[in-house]
Amino acid sequence: GNLRNQDKERQTSKDGRTYLALVERVERALQSYLLHHPEEEREDCNLIVSMYAVKVFEKISDGKKRRYVKLVAANGSEFIADSHQFPCKPWEICGRLFDVLTRVSRQGKERASEIVVSKKRVDEVFSTQVGYVDGIDESHNHVHIYNAQSQHFVAEKSTLSTQPSIQNISNGSFVLFCPIIANGDHFKSAAIIRILNKDEGRKAFGMYEAEITFVNHQEQFIRYAIPQDIRPTNEGTISKEGFASTAAISNEDKQKIAVGKHVWLLLFLKRGKEGTKRNHVAEIMTDR
């Protein structure tokens, strides 16, 4: 309210360089203050965005090896920020939520100006889904997760160390997770919130009732047919008939397997080595 008209005009120096107007510098100072004081009202400041740190990677820049961080917001926007901008060590960044003050550079590109650790939980910013853990790749430090839509997500196993409640995650676990997907990126990341018990996970994920039409005990596989309607997915179409390994059946239930028997399948589409997505039966239950 105390600024004058000339305080709203940018200044040009003798060497031709243009400097921000006083009102712009005041606004930036206020935005920086709000970033560092989350208890203040931020609704009028749309330049502060909560973003999830998906990964830390190295890149050669100006002949030097530097660490950079991929940040993704709930609306899918993505920033690549220098690890030195973060208020923590590089190995403490991945898998955490940060509040980012954005700026538009002179080249017109939006970038991260200041970064602080967010006081929010990840599931306060991103939506949640139920997923099934279909593999843990220790060599690449990845946890592979599928949702009921047959979408494939990857969580960094190193991020689980900060959450004792999910350190005992294993193949076959059901998890509540937040999908972290950057616009235009085929790679889908996941932020695991907690492990669900089996009954809760199966109910939330959804199972298909099916009839066994063929059993081969020697080769350890069955053929099944699904009489009910198939839920549509964006990843392809689930087939009503298919084969499944009896490894998906618990040892106590294997004795109950017979032609004509009705079972329940935990089923989603999974890409094979040839690149085509086909039915993948992760679990077979004789009773629910």
N, C-alpha and C positions, 0 to 999 in steps of 0.2 A: 504493500500500500504506500510505502514511502519512496518507491522508485519513480524516477522521472522518465519522460519520453525518450531522452537521449540514452538512458540506461538500458533501453530495449534495442538499441542499435549496435550492430557489430562494428568493431574498430579495425582500421587497416593501418599497419605500421609503414614506415618509410621504405622498408624493403619489400612491401607488397603483401606481407602475410596478414591474414584476417584472423582476428581474435573474437572469442565468444563475447556476447553482450553480457552486461552485469546481471540482467534478469536470468539469462541462461545459466550463469555460474551459480547464482543463488538457487535455482531450481535443482541443479545437479548436487549441490551441497545438501539440500533437503532430501533428495532421493537417497543419497549415501547415508544420511542420518537414519532414515526409515529402514534401510537395509540392515543396519547394525542394531536397530532397536525394534524388533518384531512385535513388542508389546504395544507399540503405537498403531494408530489406525492407518492401514495401507490401501484402503479401497480406492482412493483417488490416484494411486500410483500404479499404473499398469505396466511400468517398466521393470518391476520386480517379479521374477518368474521362478517358481520352484521347479528344479530339474534333477533328474536321477543320473548319477555317474555310472554309465554302462561299462566303460572299460578305460584302462590306461595303456597307452601304446607309445612306442619310441619312433622318432623320425629324425632324419638328418636335416638340419636347417642351418644355412650359412656355414656349412662344414662342421657343425657341432651336433652331437647327439642330444636331442631334447625329448622330454616326456610331455605328451599331450593327453587330454581327457575328452572323451565323447560324452556330451550331456544331452539328455532328451527330456522334453517337457510333455505334459499330459496331452497337449494338442498336437504332438508329433514334431514340433519344431526342434531343431538340433543345432548345437554349438560345438565347436572344437576349441578348447581353452588350454592354455599353457598350465602345466602342473604347478608352476610357481605362484599362480594366482590363488591357489587354494590354501586355507588356513590349517593345513595338516600335511603330514608326510605323504609322498606319492603312494605308498603301499596302504595308506589308510583311506584313500579316496573312493575306490571302486565299491559300488553297492550302497552308497550313502546318498541322502537327499540334501541338496544345497539350494539356497536362495541366491539367485543371480540377478544383478542389476545390469540391464542391457543398455547399449548405446548404439547409435548408427554412426559408422565411420565416415570420413570425408569421401570415401569411395561409394558411400551409400549402402554399405553392408552392415547388417546387424551383428553385434558381437557381444561377448561377455566382458563387462567393464570391471565389476567387483563381485566377489563370491564369498559367502559365509555359509556355515553349516546351518541347515534349516532346523527349526524347532518342531516342524510338523512330522508326522509319520508318513511313510510312503503311501499307505492305503488311505490317507486323507486326501491325497493329491491324485492318485491313479485309481482306476476302477479295479475290482478284484474278480478273479475267476477261479474255478476249481480245475486242477490239472493232475495228470497221472505221470509219475516218474518212470520213464521207459528206458533209462540207462544212465549210468554215471561214468564218464570218460575221465579216468584219473590222469591219463597222459596229457590231455588238453585242459584239465581242470574244469570240465563242463558237466552240468546236470541237464539232461534232456527231458523236456516236459511236453506232453500233448494235452490239449483241451478237448472238450466234446465236439468241437467244430473241426477236429483233426488238424489244427494248427500246431506247428512245431516251435517251441520256445527253448531258449538256452539260458541257464543261469550260471554265473561264475561260482564255482565251488568255494573259492577263496572268500567270497562275501558271507558265507555261512558261519565263519569262525567268530563273528561278532555277535551271533545270536545262538546262545547255548541250546535253546529249545528246538532248533532244527539241525543241529550238528549230527544227529543220528539218522539223517535222511538216508534212504536206501532205495534200490531198484524195487518198484512196486508200491512206493509210498504215494499217498494222495496228499496234495498240497493246496493251500490257498495262496494264490500269487497275483501279482500285478503285471499285466502285459506292458512292456516298454518297447514301443515301436516308433521309430523315426519315419517321417513322411518319405515315401519313395524307397525305403530300405527293405529288402527282402529278408534281412536277418532280424529275427524277433527275439528280444531279450526278456528275461523274467526276473522279477524281484520276489523271492519267496517270503511269505509272511509267517506261515505256520504250517505244521504237519497236521492233517486231519486223521481221525481214526478211520478204520477201513469201512465201517458201515456208513458213516457220515459221508465219506468220500465217494463211495459207490452210488449212494442215493443222489448226491448232488451232480455227479458226472453223468449218470444215466446208463442203464444197461438194456440190451435187447434180449427179448425172449426168443428162443430158437428151438427147432426140433432136430435131433440127430438123425441123419438119413443114411449114414454109413460109418462103420468103425473098423479100423485096421489096428489091432493090438500089436501086431509084430512091428509095423512101421511107425506106430505111435502117433496116429493122426485120426481125425474124424472129419466128416463132411456135415454141414449144417444148412438149414433153411430157415429164414426169418419170415414169419407170416405177417408181421405188423408193418405199418408204414415206416419208411426210412426218413430220418430227420435230414433235411437238406444242409449241405455245408458249402463253403466257398472254396474248398480245397479239392472237390471232386464228388463223386457219387458212391456211396457205400453199396456194395452188391448184396442182394438178398440171399445169395448162396455162396458158400466158400468152404475152404478147408482150414483146419486149425490143429496145432500140435497139442497132444495130450499133456505136454509140459505145462500148459496153462491151467491144468486141473490139479487140485490138491490130491495128495496120495490117498487120503481116505475117500475122496469122491470118485477116484478112477474105477473103483469096483462097481459103481452105480451106472457107468456109461454103457448105453445100449441103444440100438436103433429104435426110434420112436420116443426116446426119452426127451423130455423138455428141460432145457438148461437156460441159463442166463449168461450173456456174453458181454464183457467189457471190450468194446470194439471201436476202433478208429482207423482212419486211413494213414498209411505209412509209406513213404517213398522207398522203392527197392533200388538195387544197384543199377538197374537199367534206367532209373529216373522216373518211373511210373508209380503213382500212388495206388495202393491196393489195400483191401481189408487186412487189418492186423488185429488178431484176437489176443489181448493181453491177459485176460482171466476168463475162466469158465467155471460157473457155479451150478451145482445141481439143486440147491435150495437157497432161498433168500430170506 
